[in-house]
């Protein structure tokens, strides 16, 4: 299976609530408080996860990427990468 071809779309800033945190995978599961959408944020190696607390609300700045559909017909896949959490 070939790797996905992620294409950058935009950088957004939104209020989120952290639901889970996985230090090994460097992922944060969060809820976008503007629309109630749950999603997973990838956390780059150079970004510390030390101060991220489950259950807390933050202002998150993150990059949105899409990949062409591979299985789901016309629905693209999405990937979110954390830039800043305040």
N, C-alpha and C positions, 0 to 999 in steps of 0.2 A: 504494500500500500504506500503510495507516495505521500509526502507531507503536504499539509494544507498550505495554500498560498494566501496568507493574510494580507489584506489591503487596508491601509489606514483610511479612516473616514473623517473623524473629527475628535477634538478634545472638548470634554464637557466638565462642568462643575455642578455638583448636585449634593443635597443633604442625603446622607445614608445612615442606616442603623446596622451595626455589625451583629450578625446572627451567629456566625462561627468563625473560627480562625484555625488554620492548619499551618503550623510553622514548617513542617517537613515538606509540604507541597508548595509553600509560600503562596497561599491563597486565603482570601477573605470572602466569606459568603455574606452578602449584605442585601438590604432592602432599600431601593430608591424611594425616598419619602415623598417625592413629587408625584409618583404614579403607582406606587406599591409594587413595582416590578422587582422580583428577586433575581440576583445575578451573582456571579463569581468574579472577583477581581484578582488578577495575577499580580503578585508583588515582586518587582525586580530585586535582584540580589543586593543592589546598592541602597535599597530602601529598608530602613529598620522596621521590624514588626513589634519591637519591644514595648511600645506604648499603646498598642491597639488593644482595646478592651471589649470583650463580648458584651452586648447589651447597650453600648454607648452610641450616641449619635455624633456624627462627624460631617464636616464639609469635605467631600472628596473631589479631587480633580483627576480625571482619568481619560485615557485614549480609547477610542472605539475602533475596532477592526472588524472587517467582514471577510468571509471566504465564500467563493461560489458554492451553490448547493451541490452536494454529492449524492445524497440519498433522498432527501425530503422534497424533491420536485423543485418548485420555484422559491423555496424558503432558504435564504442565506444563513450561514452560521455566524455567530457573533463571538468576539473575544474582547475582554476589557482589561486594560493594564493600568494599574495605579501610578499616578504621577506625584500626587501630594495629598496628605490627609491632615486636616486641621480641626 
